[in-house]
Amino acid sequence: MTLPSHEVTNGDASLDSGHNRLLQLGYKQELNRDLSVVSNFALSFSIISVLTGITTLYNTGLNYGGPVSMQYGWFLASAFTMLVALSMAEICSAFPTSGGLYYWSAKLAGPKWAPFASWITGWFNIIGLWAGTTSVDFSLAQLIQVIILLSTGGKNGGGYVASKYVVLAFHGGILLLHGMVNSLPISVLSFLGQLGAIWNVLGVFVLMILIPSVATERASTKFVFTHFNADNGDGINSRPYMFLIGLLMSQYTLTGYDASAHMTEETKGADENGPKGIISAVGISVIVGWGYIVGITYAVTDIPYLLSENNDAGGYAIAEIFYQAFKTRYGNGIGGIICLGIVAVAIFFCGMGTITSNSRMAYAFSRDGAMPFSSLWHKVNKQDVPIYAVWLSVFISFCMALTSLGSIVAFEAMVSIAVIDLYIAYALPIFFRVTLARKNFVPGPFNLGRYGIVVGWIAVIWVVIISILFSLPVSYPITIETLNYTPVALGCLITLVLSYWLVSGRHWFKGPITNLQH
């Protein structure tokens, strides 16, 4: 650590504190610093998007443990996620740059390990972000397919079932729209991010009250809070094992809050407001998400039917819940389809925000020369938008979705990869903070004081646990169709990143480089 304090040492004292801190760290201001703390929070909140994560993986929660797994698993995952977020917020306050995690690793690992630490962290972060965008936009494509299916009569009424090629085309169209939106100035994205946050909150409150109110049959409170679904047909008999696998729904939902860190070079007072964005996005998501889980689960009366591919929604549990709630009361499911539209819009905002976060990460990582063709990806246009990085994210997220044509099981590993990659990237700088930088870490305005080390260690251990957990088999006996491809994909990724480092990167990548002299 070479900076003894956070006093202004380079730049005008009248400048924004985040701008001054950026100058101290050796970077000139190239992006438009126009985001407020509310905008910074809103972007992370709309990326976490409880409507996206819970809706997408509600089937997983129902199948592995059911209400008990979803309710208590949510609070378990939320508690540890908040500790990870607090540790990240502390480091973000000290180093408010768009590079976020990989820059933190470089500074905290010390001069000797900085290049390797930032290389590993950066690649895990950006690949996790790309996988996250892929899974979010593909889940929206799948939801659109289900909406069309229900709108044309449902699976049992001769409704239209889109082929995997049509779903992929939907995915490509959604990515194209997200690329176009992210090509607009940051002020527009700020407005859309706030709109996305409001939509998520209002959407949750509308759905958690409306769906159980409309449903003619409702679950008992005892069912909602104490029923454990052990009948999943996947050959798993251990209840603790099922409960732990069911955590994926909660942990997948509570990701993406590193967006607040990636947007710090565009946030006013980023050394204070970046951490606020991280913590508030997670905290409010925990409360709102629990409300959504409880409300929807009150409309669950027949778990096997909801998970059956022979229901009207083709096995999409939440879609079937919404559709049947209105159909049984009013004779048609139009109201349920409209409710699915509310979720679809929330997922659209979520995907939009992930591209924003991706592009800022690619911009920063290439600014430090870590990516092939780096000189291209860190260019900004007249609106101060890293336009090439935006479209790179779109292109790679489309390519990742091509795996769905070969095996939907292999593609579903993308969800686990998005969680594991991102959380490994979250944990690495925290690990360096509590080990190599334990004695010389200079905190920013937001810090955990004497609790920083303890919180950091718990956060790191939690990430190790979930990385192992989400690599375990989810079905027995294990066959080519039921294999959990997550450890395979993760192993290939680690091999590629390390090989790239050994063969090439170690010879030229020196970690984050300042650009004030340019």
Secondary structure as UniProt FT lines:
FT   TURN            13..14
FT   HELIX           17..24
FT   TURN            25..26
FT   HELIX           37..48
FT   HELIX           50..63
FT   HELIX           67..94
FT   TURN            98..100
FT   HELIX           101..109
FT   TURN            111..113
FT   HELIX           114..151
FT   TURN            152..153
FT   HELIX           155..157
FT   HELIX           164..181
FT   TURN            182..183
FT   HELIX           186..214
FT   HELIX           221..226
FT   HELIX           239..253
FT   TURN            257..258
FT   HELIX           259..262
FT   HELIX           264..266
FT   TURN            268..269
FT   HELIX           270..297
FT   TURN            298..299
FT   HELIX           303..307
FT   TURN            309..310
FT   TURN            312..315
FT   HELIX           317..330
FT   HELIX           334..367
FT   TURN            368..369
FT   TURN            372..373
FT   HELIX           374..377
FT   TURN            382..383
FT   HELIX           387..401
FT   HELIX           403..406
FT   HELIX           408..434
FT   TURN            435..440
FT   HELIX           449..451
FT   HELIX           452..469
FT   TURN            470..471
FT   TURN            480..482
FT   HELIX           486..500
FT   HELIX           501..505
FT   HELIX           506..508
FT   TURN            516..517
//
